[in-house]
Amino acid sequence: MKQKLGLAAALVHRPRILLLDEPTTGVDPVTRQDFWRLIIRLVYRGSGAGVAALVSTPYMDEAARCTRVGFLQAGSLALEGTPSGLCERLEGRILEVRGHPLLQLRQMAEALPGVEGVQLFGDRLHIRVQEKQASAVVSSLEAQAAEEHVTLLQLRPSRPQLEDVFISLLER
């Protein structure tokens, strides 16, 4: 309710610029969606009278809704662009892996040459590889999994997500 009140108070004066610092932190999922519907409606209002919104958020799914995204690192702007443009930086470099035991697959992938990072995304792994190394990593991981009797359910290239971009910045 505090977040809703804060947004309502900010909108009373019909601002042309709206600064929102983590507006959906601590709110329930339904309210979170309501916030974003309202923000999008304010920004894309017809007749050019929309509000410019600057939003800080730790949630990458929210950042993906924005027209421009900037990542801050140590207080400085490390990277900025459109969500799709930022994700293109890792195009062809993300592999998605499902199998079991997942932790063993993670350890195997982390030890392979050409692998920059491995992250757990729910029931799967995202493996970030160096440029032009995806095929070699796939072959190596398949061979090693067969040798160690680890079950690979899926091993395929995947579209990068903003989380992948953010994590790649952290691991520089």
Secondary structure, DSSP 8 states (H G I E B T S, - for coil): -HHHHHHHHHHTT--SEEEEESTTTT--HHHHHHHHHHHHHHHT-GGG---EEEEE-S-HHHHTTSS-EEEEETTEEEEEE-HHHHHHTTTT-EEEEEEESHHHHHHHHHTSTTEEEEEEETTEEEEEE-TT-HHHHHHHHHHHHHHTT-EEEEEEE----HHHHHHHHHT-
